[in-house]
Amino acid sequence: MKLVLLTALGVGGATIFGAIIGFIFKKASHKFSDIVLSFAAGIMLAAAVLGLILPSIEYGGKYALIITVAGIFCGAVCLNLIDRVVPHLHKLVGVESESHNNADLSKVLLFVTAIAIHNLPEGIAAGVGFGSDNSAEALLIAGGIALQNIPEGMVIIGPMLAAGVSPRKTFICAMLTGVVEVFGTLLGYFAVSVSSFILPFALAFAGGTMLYVISDEMIPETHAHGHQRGATYALLLGFAVMLVSDALL
């Protein structure tokens, strides 16, 4: 349990660490951001397949393939449904009453809120990984997610400051996106601890949410600024790093 708690704090803390870097390098180039985010996407892709989906098949028993495929699609559909309600959540952030460019601010808050919401299933994925009793593999999954959280924390800062949000509120918003992930990690761990019966589906569900985030959010973002080739090689490098790490451990 201590390891799970430390992992949860580490996964959530990675977002805060990224936010601190974002304050230091407020004007990081799109090329740099795209390459870092693509590398993280490669890490997450390998973590989803090697650490969640394949173990789901392993633990699924007689109906392993059916359970795994159903879990993957349920995870993706769940995030798709979440995406549909995200535009209605930006009022909850509580900064729209200040004098800002409303169009830019709404767009930025929508982006930050989307990150926070997506961090919940990502946290659950990190926690669910510990249900397989393979701590090394679970830590690899959590490490991949944490690495992805660093550029996420970085990209929050610049747009919020540019939209006129104060540095204090900007940092608080970034910190809250990390806290969501801590909660998700603990939720995922306790869910599979209560009932091992749901472990195969939970692993596949978590893998599906990660695949959705990679395909729907990360890859389009990294390919939108003219640095597609560098982003593609960065993704492949991230995947290879995770693959080698998994093989060595």
VOPAGU-2260 file (C-alpha; in pm, 1 decimal, decimal comma):
REM VOPAGU-2260
SITE   aa  ch    i         X         Y         Z
SITE  MET   A    0       0,0       0,0       0,0
SITE  LYS   A    1     288,5     233,8      78,1
SITE  LEU   A    2     429,2     177,8    -270,8
SITE  VAL   A    3      90,3     253,2    -426,5
SITE  LEU   A    4      57,6     576,0    -227,7
SITE  LEU   A    5     407,9     689,2    -323,5
SITE  THR   A    6     331,8     604,6    -685,5
SITE  ALA   A    7       7,9     804,2    -674,0
SITE  LEU   A    8     193,0    1105,6    -535,2
SITE  GLY   A    9     463,3    1062,6    -797,2
SITE  VAL   A   10     217,6    1040,4   -1086,4
SITE  GLY   A   11      27,0    1346,6    -968,2
SITE  GLY   A   12     343,8    1530,1    -871,1
SITE  ALA   A   13     478,6    1491,6   -1225,0
SITE  THR   A   14     211,3    1733,9   -1345,4
SITE  ILE   A   15     316,6    1987,5   -1083,0
SITE  PHE   A   16     681,6    1937,5   -1178,5
SITE  GLY   A   17     587,4    2001,6   -1540,4
SITE  ALA   A   18     402,2    2316,6   -1436,4
SITE  ILE   A   19     712,9    2446,5   -1260,3
SITE  ILE   A   20     914,3    2384,2   -1576,5
SITE  GLY   A   21     638,2    2564,5   -1767,3
SITE  PHE   A   22     684,7    2873,1   -1550,0
SITE  ILE   A   23    1059,9    2866,8   -1616,2
SITE  PHE   A   24    1024,0    2816,7   -1991,1
SITE  LYS   A   25     704,1    3007,4   -2064,5
SITE  LYS   A   26     777,8    3036,7   -2435,5
SITE  ALA   A   27     884,3    2685,1   -2525,1
SITE  SER   A   28     863,7    2631,3   -2901,4
SITE  HIS   A   29     589,7    2421,6   -3057,5
SITE  LYS   A   30     858,8    2193,2   -3195,3
SITE  PHE   A   31     998,4    2122,1   -2848,7
SITE  SER   A   32     652,7    2068,9   -2698,9
SITE  ASP   A   33     543,9    1841,9   -2983,6
SITE  ILE   A   34     853,4    1623,0   -2958,6
SITE  VAL   A   35     829,5    1588,9   -2579,2
SITE  LEU   A   36     457,5    1512,1   -2593,8
SITE  SER   A   37     509,5    1260,3   -2875,1
SITE  PHE   A   38     781,0    1085,2   -2675,3
SITE  ALA   A   39     536,1    1062,2   -2385,9
SITE  ALA   A   40     268,7     928,3   -2625,0
SITE  GLY   A   41     506,1     649,7   -2727,3
SITE  ILE   A   42     570,1     564,5   -2362,5
SITE  MET   A   43     195,1     556,8   -2293,2
SITE  LEU   A   44     124,0     347,5   -2603,2
SITE  ALA   A   45     370,6      79,7   -2494,9
SITE  ALA   A   46     245,6      96,8   -2135,2
SITE  ALA   A   47    -114,3      50,9   -2250,7
SITE  VAL   A   48     -35,1    -251,6   -2465,0
SITE  LEU   A   49     236,6    -423,0   -2260,6
SITE  GLY   A   50     127,0    -333,1   -1911,1
SITE  LEU   A   51    -252,4    -333,5   -1937,2
SITE  ILE   A   52    -399,2    -498,4   -2246,9
SITE  LEU   A   53    -173,6    -804,7   -2267,3
SITE  PRO   A   54    -206,9    -874,3   -1891,4
SITE  SER   A   55    -584,2    -843,2   -1934,8
SITE  ILE   A   56    -571,2   -1127,8   -2185,0
SITE  GLU   A   57    -347,4   -1326,1   -1950,7
SITE  TYR   A   58    -584,6   -1293,0   -1653,1
SITE  GLY   A   59    -906,9   -1314,2   -1851,8
SITE  GLY   A   60    -936,1   -1690,8   -1856,0
SITE  LYS   A   61   -1173,8   -1864,3   -2095,8
SITE  TYR   A   62   -1331,5   -1544,5   -2226,6
SITE  ALA   A   63   -1012,3   -1338,4   -2220,7
SITE  LEU   A   64   -1038,1   -1192,6   -2571,0
SITE  ILE   A   65   -1403,7   -1096,1   -2531,0
SITE  ILE   A   66   -1340,0    -933,5   -2192,7
SITE  THR   A   67   -1032,6    -748,0   -2318,0
SITE  VAL   A   68   -1190,3    -616,5   -2636,5
SITE  ALA   A   69   -1502,8    -512,0   -2445,8
SITE  GLY   A   70   -1290,9    -338,8   -2182,7
SITE  ILE   A   71   -1088,4    -148,2   -2442,6
SITE  PHE   A   72   -1399,6     -15,8   -2616,9
SITE  CYS   A   73   -1574,2      64,2   -2288,8
SITE  GLY   A   74   -1272,8     269,0   -2181,0
SITE  ALA   A   75   -1268,8     458,0   -2509,8
SITE  VAL   A   76   -1645,4     518,6   -2508,9
SITE  CYS   A   77   -1627,1     640,4   -2148,6
SITE  LEU   A   78   -1372,4     907,1   -2241,8
SITE  ASN   A   79   -1572,2     996,4   -2551,6
SITE  LEU   A   80   -1875,9    1059,8   -2333,4
SITE  ILE   A   81   -1662,7    1266,4   -2096,3
SITE  ASP   A   82   -1541,7    1474,8   -2390,6
SITE  ARG   A   83   -1902,0    1559,6   -2473,6
SITE  VAL   A   84   -1963,4    1722,2   -2133,7
SITE  VAL   A   85   -1627,0    1897,0   -2097,8
SITE  PRO   A   86   -1744,3    2220,6   -2269,1
SITE  HIS   A   87   -2000,6    2266,9   -1993,8
SITE  LEU   A   88   -1748,6    2240,0   -1711,4
SITE  HIS   A   89   -1524,2    2545,0   -1763,8
SITE  LYS   A   90   -1746,2    2762,5   -1544,2
SITE  LEU   A   91   -1643,0    2551,5   -1246,8
SITE  VAL   A   92   -1285,4    2680,0   -1259,8
SITE  GLY   A   93   -1392,3    3013,7   -1113,5
SITE  VAL   A   94   -1174,3    3260,2   -1300,3
SITE  GLU   A   95   -1409,4    3379,5   -1570,2
SITE  SER   A   96   -1519,9    3676,7   -1363,6
SITE  GLU   A   97   -1182,6    3847,2   -1410,0
SITE  SER   A   98   -1110,3    4079,1   -1698,9
SITE  HIS   A   99    -959,8    3862,4   -1972,2
SITE  ASN   A  100   -1002,8    3790,8   -2338,0
SITE  ASN   A  101   -1314,5    3577,6   -2294,2
SITE  ALA   A  102   -1272,2    3377,7   -2613,6
SITE  ASP   A  103    -910,8    3286,0   -2533,7
SITE  LEU   A  104    -989,9    3220,8   -2169,0
SITE  SER   A  105   -1279,0    2987,4   -2246,5
SITE  LYS   A  106   -1063,0    2791,8   -2487,1
SITE  VAL   A  107    -776,8    2765,7   -2237,4
SITE  LEU   A  108   -1003,0    2662,1   -1948,7
SITE  LEU   A  109   -1165,0    2402,7   -2168,8
SITE  PHE   A  110    -820,1    2264,6   -2245,6
SITE  VAL   A  111    -715,2    2257,7   -1878,6
SITE  THR   A  112   -1044,2    2100,4   -1770,7
SITE  ALA   A  113   -1006,4    1833,8   -2038,0
SITE  ILE   A  114    -660,8    1750,9   -1903,7
SITE  ALA   A  115    -795,5    1725,5   -1548,8
SITE  ILE   A  116   -1081,8    1497,5   -1653,2
SITE  HIS   A  117    -855,3    1276,0   -1860,7
SITE  ASN   A  118    -613,8    1251,2   -1570,4
SITE  LEU   A  119    -871,6    1055,1   -1370,0
SITE  PRO   A  120    -876,3     745,2   -1594,2
SITE  GLU   A  121    -500,0     780,2   -1643,3
SITE  GLY   A  122    -461,7     767,4   -1265,7
SITE  ILE   A  123    -695,9     469,4   -1252,7
SITE  ALA   A  124    -473,7     299,1   -1511,3
SITE  ALA   A  125    -171,1     351,0   -1287,2
SITE  GLY   A  126    -356,9     209,2    -985,6
SITE  VAL   A  127    -509,9     -85,0   -1170,6
SITE  GLY   A  128    -162,2    -193,9   -1277,5
SITE  PHE   A  129     -84,5    -291,4    -918,4
SITE  GLY   A  130    -373,0    -537,8    -920,1
SITE  SER   A  131    -169,5    -781,7   -1131,2
SITE  ASP   A  132      80,4    -829,7    -844,1
SITE  ASN   A  133     362,9    -737,7   -1081,3
SITE  SER   A  134     502,8    -430,4    -910,2
SITE  ALA   A  135     779,7    -377,3   -1166,0
SITE  GLU   A  136     530,5    -366,9   -1452,8
SITE  ALA   A  137     292,9    -147,8   -1254,0
SITE  LEU   A  138     574,4      97,5   -1186,8
SITE  LEU   A  139     657,8     103,2   -1557,9
SITE  ILE   A  140     296,1     193,8   -1637,1
SITE  ALA   A  141     296,3     462,4   -1370,0
SITE  GLY   A  142     632,5     588,3   -1494,1
SITE  GLY   A  143     500,6     619,6   -1847,8
SITE  ILE   A  144     195,7     810,1   -1729,0
SITE  ALA   A  145     409,3    1033,2   -1505,0
SITE  LEU   A  146     640,6    1112,4   -1794,4
SITE  GLN   A  147     340,5    1210,1   -2004,6
SITE  ASN   A  148     219,3    1435,2   -1723,0
SITE  ILE   A  149     534,1    1648,3   -1730,1
SITE  PRO   A  150     469,3    1802,3   -2074,7
SITE  GLU   A  151      98,6    1821,0   -1985,2
SITE  GLY   A  152     187,9    2034,0   -1685,0
SITE  MET   A  153     418,2    2243,3   -1901,8
SITE  VAL   A  154     163,5    2320,6   -2172,4
SITE  ILE   A  155     -96,6    2438,9   -1920,9
SITE  ILE   A  156     109,6    2734,8   -1800,3
SITE  GLY   A  157     178,9    2943,7   -2110,0
SITE  PRO   A  158    -178,0    2960,0   -2247,3
SITE  MET   A  159    -328,2    3044,5   -1906,2
SITE  LEU   A  160     -80,2    3323,5   -1842,1
SITE  ALA   A  161    -134,5    3456,4   -2196,2
SITE  ALA   A  162    -511,7    3456,4   -2134,3
SITE  GLY   A  163    -458,2    3680,9   -1831,5
SITE  VAL   A  164    -492,3    3430,0   -1548,2
SITE  SER   A  165    -271,5    3521,1   -1251,6
SITE  PRO   A  166      38,7    3304,9   -1189,2
SITE  ARG   A  167    -105,4    3190,6    -854,0
SITE  LYS   A  168    -434,4    3070,1   -1002,1
SITE  THR   A  169    -249,0    2918,6   -1295,8
SITE  PHE   A  170     -33,8    2709,7   -1063,1
SITE  ILE   A  171    -336,9    2609,0    -853,4
SITE  CYS   A  172    -518,5    2488,2   -1166,3
SITE  ALA   A  173    -212,3    2287,1   -1271,2
SITE  MET   A  174    -182,4    2141,6    -923,0
SITE  LEU   A  175    -548,3    2037,4    -919,1
SITE  THR   A  176    -503,9    1841,7   -1243,5
SITE  GLY   A  177    -231,6    1646,5   -1063,7
SITE  VAL   A  178    -445,2    1591,2    -752,8
SITE  VAL   A  179    -712,2    1433,5    -975,4
SITE  GLU   A  180    -454,5    1179,3   -1087,6
SITE  VAL   A  181    -356,2    1093,8    -730,3
SITE  PHE   A  182    -721,9    1022,4    -653,8
SITE  GLY   A  183    -757,5     814,6    -970,2
SITE  THR   A  184    -452,9     601,4    -885,6
SITE  LEU   A  185    -586,8     517,6    -540,9
SITE  LEU   A  186    -935,3     452,4    -683,5
SITE  GLY   A  187    -798,2     209,4    -941,9
SITE  TYR   A  188    -592,0      23,2    -684,7
SITE  PHE   A  189    -877,6     -16,4    -435,7
SITE  ALA   A  190   -1120,5    -120,1    -710,1
SITE  VAL   A  191    -913,4    -420,8    -815,2
SITE  SER   A  192    -816,9    -496,6    -454,6
SITE  VAL   A  193   -1181,7    -535,0    -353,6
SITE  SER   A  194   -1254,6    -781,5    -631,1
SITE  SER   A  195    -995,3    -965,2    -841,5
SITE  PHE   A  196   -1285,0   -1075,2   -1064,5
SITE  ILE   A  197   -1294,1    -733,5   -1229,8
SITE  LEU   A  198    -915,5    -719,2   -1284,9
SITE  PRO   A  199    -908,7    -834,1   -1652,7
SITE  PHE   A  200   -1184,7    -590,7   -1751,3
SITE  ALA   A  201   -1032,5    -310,1   -1543,3
SITE  LEU   A  202    -691,8    -357,8   -1707,3
SITE  ALA   A  203    -844,6    -349,3   -2056,2
SITE  PHE   A  204   -1065,2     -51,7   -1963,6
SITE  ALA   A  205    -760,1     142,0   -1845,1
SITE  GLY   A  206    -572,5      45,3   -2160,8
SITE  GLY   A  207    -862,8     164,6   -2374,3
SITE  THR   A  208    -869,8     503,5   -2203,4
SITE  MET   A  209    -497,6     546,9   -2264,8
SITE  LEU   A  210    -528,4     449,4   -2632,1
SITE  TYR   A  211    -813,7     698,2   -2669,7
SITE  VAL   A  212    -611,0     981,0   -2516,8
SITE  ILE   A  213    -312,9     902,2   -2739,4
SITE  SER   A  214    -516,8     887,9   -3060,3
SITE  ASP   A  215    -772,4    1159,9   -2992,0
SITE  GLU   A  216    -563,2    1413,8   -2801,8
SITE  MET   A  217    -188,1    1362,9   -2812,7
SITE  ILE   A  218    -113,4    1262,6   -3172,3
SITE  PRO   A  219    -340,1    1528,5   -3331,8
SITE  GLU   A  220    -185,8    1795,2   -3106,3
SITE  THR   A  221     170,8    1696,9   -3191,4
SITE  HIS   A  222      94,7    1687,3   -3564,4
SITE  ALA   A  223     -78,3    2024,3   -3582,6
SITE  HIS   A  224     220,4    2258,9   -3600,2
SITE  GLY   A  225     427,7    2131,3   -3891,9
SITE  HIS   A  226     661,4    1903,9   -3694,2
SITE  GLN   A  227     501,0    1573,5   -3784,1
SITE  ARG   A  228     818,4    1387,3   -3875,9
SITE  GLY   A  229    1003,5    1475,9   -3557,3
SITE  ALA   A  230     692,6    1395,1   -3354,5
SITE  THR   A  231     657,6    1056,2   -3523,0
SITE  TYR   A  232    1017,4     957,4   -3450,5
SITE  ALA   A  233     981,4    1080,8   -3092,4
SITE  LEU   A  234     675,3     857,0   -3048,8
SITE  LEU   A  235     867,7     558,9   -3186,8
SITE  LEU   A  236    1157,7     636,8   -2954,0
SITE  GLY   A  237     925,8     653,3   -2653,9
SITE  PHE   A  238     768,2     321,4   -2750,6
SITE  ALA   A  239    1112,4     162,5   -2793,1
SITE  VAL   A  240    1234,6     291,6   -2457,2
SITE  MET   A  241     930,8     143,8   -2283,0
SITE  LEU   A  242     968,0    -182,7   -2475,8
SITE  VAL   A  243    1333,8    -220,1   -2372,1
SITE  SER   A  244    1254,7    -129,6   -2012,1
SITE  ASP   A  245     978,0    -389,1   -1999,0
SITE  ALA   A  246    1205,6    -657,2   -2144,0
SITE  LEU   A  247    1489,5    -582,1   -1903,4
SITE  LEU   A  248    1263,7    -581,9   -1598,1
